[in-house]
Amino acid sequence: MSWGTELWDQFENLDKHTQWGIDFMERYAKFVKERLEIEQNYAKQLRNLVKKYCPKRSKEEEPRFTTCLSFYSILNELNDYAGQRELVAEEMGHKVYGELMRYSQDLKAERKHHLQEGRKAQQYLDHCWKLMDNSKKKFERECREAEKSQVTYEKLDNDINATKSEVEKAKSQYYLRTHMADENKNEYAAQLQNFNAEQRKHFNNAIPHIFKNLQDMDERRTVKLGETYRNFAEAERRVIPIISKCLEGMVSAAKAVDERRDSGIVVESFKSGFEPPGDFPFEDFSQNLNRSGSDGTISTSAPRGDGTPGSRPDPRHVMNKTKNKLWPFGTKKPKGPSPEDFSHLPPEQRRKRLQQRIDELQKELQKEVDQRDALNKMKDVYEKNPQLGDPNSLHPKISETICNMEKLRSEIHRNEKWLAEVEGKQSSRGDRRHSADNHHHAPPGRESPEGSYTDDTNQEHHTPHRSQPPPAVPTSEHHEFDDEFDDDDPLPVIGHCKALYSFDGHDEGTLVMAEDEVLYIIEQDKGDGWTRARKQSGEEGYVPTTYVEITMEKNCKGS
């Protein structure tokens, strides 16, 4: 159906329709723009969400639980999903919105050109009609004038009173008007013929051609809208397979959650390596009671094994021993800065950390060895080809590398000694545990907080510098299990000390002391900054070594 034949008289309406078509296209383009902005904001919010919940620590410090790993996998998949939303926005912006705006500008220019041609054709037809109309009016006017002059001539010709000159003049005027009427008739006929020809040309050729161009333009606009509708959907459908893979990855991450593996990681992470405490022995407090069968009186003293009167055990001492036995299972432990040898950790954790550090140091050592070999090779090349470089310029770097290697080897050796020490203590602790179960007692007073033994009872007189005392914090977690393997007999006194500062002893296993108070030393400092002492009342516990002035004695009697 052609506009030129069906809508030949609807130029103004077609003008409005084509303008509406372009406006509709731009409205749809605006819709697409707002849609892609939604996608962009959605993708941005997803990326911000992923960034917010991504781990801030390094991968080495992150938990290795399957729940954590699966969650981080889900975050990665969600980040990829956000990338696909950005791709949707980009496709819509390029293939839909951008294309529509460019095409809209072309349509506006084309429509303007076609409408200008239609208006020019209409203006030319209007001009032809005015020429024809003017000639028609002029012919009509000349005919009326000729009729008037004919009436005047006939009236004078029949009037007997009219002179001959008046009659001749009227006749001459009549002939003149008749001649002019004939000329205007011919002019009118010519203009009418020309106008009819131009009108046929206008409505049969010019207008149909212009309207056909407008029709083609509008149909192309419709086709373009259909294409952009399809591209609008394709922009999202194209990423559906990748989005499906992202969702499948999330499902796979969910299936990877393993409760048994997580439980194993918990055991591996927090396993201390200590043996559980043994059964508490029965303490008979009635052994000092002397019952008489005759009068039922009770004696306040009972003979000891050697025949001497015995004394009642100090309940504070008993409670203190019980308190020390329960220390590993208390809610609080002495806290402080982590020592270099990780002695603040339980044996199993300490062994892991030391082994991890040894592995890292060996990797660094291997790098230094590789660098040294590379420098030596370069030096050989320079010696064989001096033009390539000066071999002496590599000596400082080689020396530095060798120095780094020696430092790393020394550090590895030091950590290996600590590792051998903690592994030896773990096996020793297991042996002692077995011996204790068979009622074999360890030598009294020789068990250190780390569970090792010492034969050195002679130490130099130790007087700490009287400066601001460092934080009184034990650095070894092995104290928690000190008394787990203690015998029931109290440890002998191996020296005495004087408190330089007061200590509140608020942590489990520590001892409260006042400034200038004198205490008995029953166990030396094993390098962790704590000394085991006993008050005159019998209460035992650990005090900071830097808080006391220690004097070790030989052949001291037991308390």
C-alpha positions in Angstrom: 0.0 0.0 0.0 1.5 3.3 -1.2 1.2 6.6 0.6 1.5 8.5 -2.7 -1.7 7.0 -4.1 -3.7 6.6 -0.9 -2.6 9.7 1.1 -2.0 12.2 -1.7 -3.9 14.9 0.2 -2.5 14.1 3.7 0.8 16.0 3.5 0.4 17.7 6.9 -0.7 14.5 8.6 2.3 12.6 7.2 4.5 15.4 8.4 3.1 14.9 12.0 3.3 11.1 11.7 7.0 11.0 10.6 7.8 13.4 13.5 6.0 11.1 15.9 8.0 8.1 14.6 11.3 9.8 15.3 10.1 11.0 18.8 9.1 7.4 19.6 12.5 6.1 18.5 14.2 8.6 20.8 11.9 7.7 23.6 12.8 4.1 23.3 16.5 5.1 23.2 16.0 6.9 26.5 14.4 3.7 27.9 17.5 1.7 26.8 19.8 4.2 28.4 18.0 4.0 31.7 18.0 0.2 31.5 21.8 0.0 30.9 22.4 2.5 33.8 20.5 0.1 36.0 22.8 -2.7 34.8 25.9 -0.6 35.5 24.8 0.4 39.0 23.8 -3.2 39.7 27.2 -4.5 38.6 29.0 -1.7 40.6 27.0 -2.6 43.7 27.8 -6.3 43.3 31.5 -5.5 42.9 31.4 -3.3 46.0 29.6 -6.1 47.9 32.3 -8.6 46.9 35.1 -6.2 47.8 33.4 -5.6 51.2 33.3 -9.3 52.1 36.6 -10.4 50.5 39.2 -11.4 53.1 41.5 -8.5 54.1 44.3 -10.7 55.3 46.8 -12.6 53.2 46.1 -16.1 52.0 48.5 -17.6 54.5 46.6 -16.1 57.4 43.2 -17.1 56.1 41.3 -20.1 57.6 41.4 -23.2 55.4 38.0 -24.4 56.3 35.9 -25.6 53.4 33.1 -23.2 54.4 35.5 -20.3 54.1 37.0 -21.5 50.8 33.5 -22.1 49.4 32.4 -18.7 50.4 35.4 -17.1 48.7 34.7 -19.1 45.6 31.1 -17.8 45.6 32.5 -14.3 45.9 34.7 -14.9 42.9 31.8 -16.2 40.9 29.7 -13.3 41.9 32.4 -11.0 40.8 32.4 -12.7 37.4 28.6 -12.4 37.4 29.0 -8.6 37.9 31.4 -8.6 35.0 28.7 -10.1 32.8 26.2 -7.5 33.9 28.7 -4.8 32.9 29.0 -6.6 29.5 25.2 -6.4 29.1 25.3 -2.7 29.8 28.1 -2.2 27.3 26.3 -4.2 24.6 23.1 -2.2 25.2 25.0 1.1 25.1 26.8 0.3 21.9 24.4 -1.8 19.8 21.1 -0.4 20.9 21.3 3.1 22.5 24.2 4.4 20.4 22.8 2.9 17.2 19.4 4.4 17.8 20.8 7.9 18.5 22.9 7.8 15.3 20.0 6.5 13.2 17.7 9.1 14.7 20.0 12.0 13.6 20.1 10.5 10.1 16.3 10.2 10.0 15.8 13.8 11.1 18.0 15.0 8.2 16.3 12.7 5.7 12.8 13.7 6.8 13.7 17.4 6.6 14.9 16.9 3.0 11.8 15.1 1.9 9.4 17.6 3.5 11.3 20.5 1.9 10.9 18.9 -1.5 7.2 18.4 -0.9 6.7 22.0 0.2 8.6 23.2 -2.8 6.4 21.2 -5.1 3.3 22.5 -3.4 4.6 26.0 -3.6 5.2 25.7 -7.3 1.7 24.3 -7.9 0.3 27.1 -5.9 2.2 29.6 -8.1 0.8 28.0 -11.2 -2.7 28.2 -9.8 -2.3 31.9 -9.0 -1.2 32.6 -12.6 -4.1 30.8 -13.9 -6.5 32.4 -11.5 -5.2 35.9 -12.3 -5.6 35.3 -16.0 -9.1 34.0 -15.4 -10.1 37.0 -13.4 -8.6 39.4 -15.9 -10.4 37.6 -18.8 -13.6 37.8 -16.8 -13.1 41.5 -16.1 -12.4 42.3 -19.8 -15.5 40.4 -20.9 -17.6 42.5 -18.6 -16.0 45.7 -19.9 -16.6 44.5 -23.5 -20.2 43.9 -22.7 -20.6 47.4 -21.3 -19.0 49.0 -24.3 -21.3 47.0 -26.6 -24.4 48.2 -24.7 -23.1 51.8 -24.9 -22.4 51.5 -28.7 -25.8 50.0 -29.4 -27.5 52.6 -27.4 -25.8 55.5 -29.2 -26.3 53.9 -32.6 -30.0 53.7 -32.1 -30.3 57.3 -30.6 -31.2 59.8 -33.3 -30.0 62.6 -31.2 -26.4 61.2 -31.0 -23.8 62.7 -33.2 -21.8 60.6 -35.6 -18.6 61.2 -33.8 -20.1 59.9 -30.5 -21.3 56.8 -32.3 -17.9 56.2 -33.9 -16.1 56.7 -30.6 -18.5 54.2 -28.9 -18.0 51.7 -31.7 -14.2 52.0 -31.5 -14.3 51.5 -27.7 -16.5 48.4 -28.2 -14.0 46.9 -30.7 -11.1 47.6 -28.4 -12.7 45.9 -25.4 -13.7 42.9 -27.5 -10.2 42.6 -28.8 -8.7 42.8 -25.2 -11.3 40.2 -24.1 -10.2 37.8 -26.8 -6.5 38.3 -25.8 -7.3 37.6 -22.1 -9.3 34.6 -23.1 -6.3 33.2 -24.9 -4.0 34.0 -21.9 -6.5 32.4 -19.6 -6.7 29.3 -21.7 -2.9 29.0 -21.8 -2.5 29.4 -18.0 -5.3 26.9 -17.4 -3.7 24.3 -19.6 -0.3 24.9 -17.9 -1.8 24.6 -14.4 -3.7 21.4 -15.3 -0.5 19.9 -16.6 1.5 20.9 -13.5 -1.3 19.7 -11.2 -1.3 16.3 -13.0 2.5 16.2 -12.7 2.3 17.2 -9.0 -0.2 14.6 -7.9 0.8 11.9 -10.3 4.6 12.2 -10.0 6.1 14.7 -7.5 3.9 14.0 -4.5 3.9 10.2 -5.0 7.7 10.2 -5.2 8.1 12.4 -2.1 5.5 10.4 -0.1 7.2 7.1 -1.2 10.5 8.4 0.2 8.8 9.3 3.4 7.2 5.9 3.5 10.5 4.2 2.9 12.1 6.2 5.6 9.3 5.4 8.1 9.5 1.7 7.2 13.3 1.7 7.7 12.7 3.3 11.1 10.3 0.5 12.0 12.8 -2.2 10.8 15.5 -0.5 12.9 13.3 -0.5 16.0 12.7 -4.2 15.5 16.4 -4.9 15.2 17.2 -2.9 18.3 14.4 -4.7 20.2 16.1 -8.0 19.2 19.6 -6.6 20.2 18.2 -5.5 23.5 17.2 -9.1 24.3 20.3 -10.6 22.7 22.6 -8.4 24.9 21.4 -10.3 27.9 20.8 -13.7 26.3 24.4 -13.8 25.0 25.7 -13.8 28.6 23.3 -16.4 30.0 25.6 -19.3 29.4 28.4 -17.6 31.3 26.0 -16.6 34.1 24.9 -20.2 34.2 28.5 -21.3 34.7 28.9 -18.7 37.5 25.8 -20.1 39.2 27.1 -23.7 38.6 30.3 -22.6 40.2 28.4 -21.4 43.3 26.6 -24.7 43.5 29.9 -26.6 43.2 31.3 -24.4 45.9 28.3 -25.3 48.1 28.9 -29.0 47.4 32.6 -28.7 48.4 31.7 -27.9 52.0 33.0 -30.8 54.0 32.2 -30.9 57.7 34.8 -33.7 58.4 37.6 -31.9 56.7 36.7 -28.7 58.7 36.7 -30.7 61.9 40.1 -32.2 61.0 41.5 -28.6 60.3 40.2 -27.6 63.8 42.1 -30.5 65.3 45.2 -29.7 63.3 45.1 -26.0 64.1 44.6 -26.3 67.9 46.1 -29.6 68.8 48.5 -28.9 71.6 50.3 -32.3 71.9 49.8 -32.5 75.6 48.6 -35.6 77.3 45.4 -35.3 79.3 45.9 -34.9 83.1 45.9 -38.1 85.2 43.6 -38.9 88.1 44.0 -36.9 91.2 45.3 -38.9 94.2 43.3 -39.3 97.3 44.6 -37.1 100.1 43.9 -38.5 103.5 43.5 -35.6 106.0 42.6 -38.0 108.8 46.0 -39.5 109.2 46.9 -37.0 111.9 43.9 -38.0 114.0 44.7 -40.3 117.0 41.6 -42.0 118.2 41.6 -43.8 121.6 39.5 -46.8 122.0 38.8 -46.0 125.7 37.8 -42.4 125.9 37.4 -41.4 122.2 39.8 -38.4 122.6 41.6 -37.1 119.5 45.3 -36.2 119.6 46.4 -33.1 117.6 49.6 -34.7 116.5 50.5 -38.1 115.1 53.9 -39.8 114.9 55.5 -39.5 111.5 57.3 -42.4 109.9 60.5 -41.5 111.7 58.8 -41.2 115.1 58.7 -37.4 115.2 55.4 -35.5 115.5 53.9 -34.6 112.2 52.2 -31.4 111.3 48.9 -30.9 109.5 49.4 -30.2 105.7 48.9 -26.6 104.8 45.5 -26.4 103.0 46.7 -23.3 101.0 49.6 -25.4 99.7 47.2 -28.2 98.7 44.9 -25.8 97.0 47.8 -24.1 95.3 48.9 -27.5 93.9 45.4 -28.2 92.7 45.2 -24.8 91.1 48.4 -25.4 89.2 47.3 -28.8 88.1 44.1 -27.2 86.6 45.9 -24.3 84.9 45.9 -25.8 81.4 42.1 -25.9 81.5 41.5 -22.4 83.0 39.9 -19.6 81.1 42.9 -17.2 81.3 46.6 -17.7 80.7 49.5 -15.3 81.1 49.7 -13.3 77.9 52.6 -11.4 76.4 54.6 -10.7 73.2 55.3 -13.8 71.2 58.9 -15.0 71.7 61.1 -15.8 68.8 61.1 -19.6 69.5 57.3 -19.7 69.8 57.7 -21.1 73.3 54.4 -19.4 74.2 52.6 -22.0 72.1 51.6 -25.6 73.0 54.2 -28.2 71.8 52.3 -29.3 68.7 51.5 -25.8 67.5 55.1 -24.7 68.3 56.4 -27.6 66.2 54.2 -26.6 63.3 55.3 -23.0 63.5 58.9 -23.8 63.7 58.7 -26.3 60.8 56.9 -23.6 58.8 59.6 -21.1 59.5 62.3 -23.6 58.6 60.6 -24.3 55.3 60.4 -20.5 54.5 64.0 -20.0 55.5 65.1 -22.9 53.3 63.2 -21.4 50.3 65.0 -18.0 50.9 68.3 -19.8 51.2 67.7 -21.6 47.9 67.0 -18.2 46.3 70.3 -16.9 47.6 72.1 -20.0 46.4 70.6 -19.6 42.9 71.6 -15.9 42.9 75.1 -16.8 44.0 75.4 -19.4 41.2 74.1 -16.9 38.7 76.6 -14.2 39.8 79.5 -16.7 39.6 78.4 -17.7 36.1 78.2 -14.0 35.1 81.7 -13.5 36.7 83.1 -16.3 34.6 81.6 -14.8 31.5 83.1 -11.4 32.3 86.5 -13.0 33.0 86.4 -14.7 29.6 85.0 -11.7 27.8 86.2 -8.5 29.6 84.4 -6.3 27.0 81.1 -7.5 28.4 81.8 -6.2 31.9 84.2 -5.9 34.8 84.2 -9.1 37.0 85.4 -7.2 40.0 82.1 -5.2 40.0 80.3 -8.4 41.0 82.4 -9.0 44.1 80.3 -6.8 46.5 77.0 -8.5 45.3 78.6 -12.0 45.6 79.9 -11.2 49.1 76.5 -9.8 50.1 74.8 -13.0 48.8 77.2 -15.2 50.7 76.7 -13.2 53.9 72.9 -13.6 53.5 73.4 -17.3 53.0 75.4 -17.6 56.2 72.8 -15.7 58.1 70.0 -17.9 56.8 71.9 -21.1 57.6 72.5 -19.8 61.1 68.8 -19.0 61.5 67.8 -22.4 60.1 70.2 -24.1 62.5 68.8 -22.1 65.4 65.2 -23.0 64.5 66.2 -26.7 64.0 67.6 -26.8 67.5 64.3 -25.4 68.8 62.4 -28.0 66.7 64.6 -30.8 68.0 64.0 -29.5 71.6 60.2 -29.4 71.3 60.1 -32.8 69.6 62.4 -34.2 72.3 60.2 -32.7 75.0 57.1 -34.2 73.5 58.6 -37.7 73.6 60.0 -37.1 77.1 56.7 -36.0 78.3 55.1 -39.2 76.9 57.7 -41.3 78.6 57.2 -39.6 82.0 53.5 -40.0 81.6 53.9 -43.7 81.2 56.3 -43.8 84.2 53.9 -41.9 86.4 51.2 -44.4 85.6 53.4 -47.1 87.0 54.2 -45.1 90.2 57.7 -44.3 89.2 58.5 -40.8 90.5 60.8 -38.3 88.8 63.7 -36.8 90.9 62.2 -34.2 93.1 62.7 -30.6 92.3 64.1 -31.3 88.8 61.1 -30.7 86.6 61.1 -27.4 84.8 58.1 -25.5 83.5 58.8 -27.0 80.0 58.8 -30.5 81.4 62.6 -31.0 81.1 65.1 -31.7 83.9 68.2 -29.8 85.1 71.1 -30.8 87.2 72.5 -27.3 87.5 71.8 -26.0 90.9 74.6 -23.5 91.0 74.0 -20.2 89.4 75.6 -16.8 89.8 74.1 -14.3 92.1 71.6 -12.5 89.9 70.7 -8.9 90.6 68.4 -7.3 88.0 68.9 -3.7 87.1 66.5 -1.5 89.0 64.8 0.2 86.1 61.1 0.3 85.1 60.2 -3.4 85.2 59.0 -4.9 81.9 55.5 -6.3 81.6 55.2 -9.3 83.8 53.9 -11.7 81.3 55.0 -15.4 81.0 56.1 -16.3 77.5 55.7 -20.1 77.6 52.5 -21.9 77.5 54.2 -25.0 78.9 53.7 -23.6 82.4 50.1 -24.6 82.0 51.0 -28.2 82.3 53.9 -27.9 84.8 52.3 -29.7 87.8 50.4 -32.2 85.7 53.3 -34.7 86.4 54.5 -33.3 89.8 54.8 -35.7 92.6 52.8 -35.1 95.7 56.0 -34.1 97.7 56.8 -30.4 97.6 59.8 -29.3 95.6 63.0 -28.5 97.6 64.2 -25.0 98.1 67.2 -24.2 95.9 67.6 -20.5 96.8 65.8 -17.4 97.9 64.8 -14.1 96.4 63.7 -10.6 97.4 60.9 -8.8 95.6 62.1 -5.7 93.9 58.5 -4.7 92.9 55.0 -5.7 93.9 53.2 -8.2 91.7 49.4 -8.7 91.7 49.5 -12.3 90.3 46.1 -12.1 88.7 46.7 -14.9 86.1 46.3 -18.6 86.8 49.5 -20.1 88.3 51.1 -16.8 89.3 52.0 -15.8 92.9 51.1 -12.5 94.6 54.0 -10.8 96.2 54.7 -7.5 97.9 57.7 -5.3 97.5 60.7 -6.4 99.6 59.0 -9.7 100.4 61.4 -12.7 100.7 60.4 -15.9 98.9 61.9 -19.3 98.5 63.1 -20.4 95.1 62.0 -23.9 94.2 62.5 -23.8 90.4 64.8 -21.7 88.2 64.0 -19.6 85.2 64.2 -21.8 82.1 64.5 -18.8 79.7 60.8 -17.9 79.6 61.1 -15.0 82.1 59.4 -16.8 85.0 60.7 -18.2 88.3 58.8 -20.6 90.5 58.8 -19.6 94.1 57.1 -20.5 97.4 56.0 -18.2 100.2 56.7 -18.9 103.8 53.0 -19.8 104.2 53.5 -22.7 101.6 51.7 -21.1 98.7 53.5 -21.7 95.4 53.4 -20.1 92.0 55.4 -18.2 89.3 56.8 -14.7 89.6 58.5 -12.6 86.9 62.3 -13.1 87.1 62.9 -9.4 86.5 60.8 -8.5 89.5 63.0 -10.3 92.0 66.7 -10.4 93.2 67.7 -14.0 93.3 70.4 -15.7 95.4 71.0 -19.4 94.6 72.3 -21.6 97.5 74.1 -24.9 97.7 73.0 -27.8 99.9 69.9 -26.0 101.0 67.5 -28.0 103.2 64.0 -28.7 101.9 61.2 -26.6 103.1 
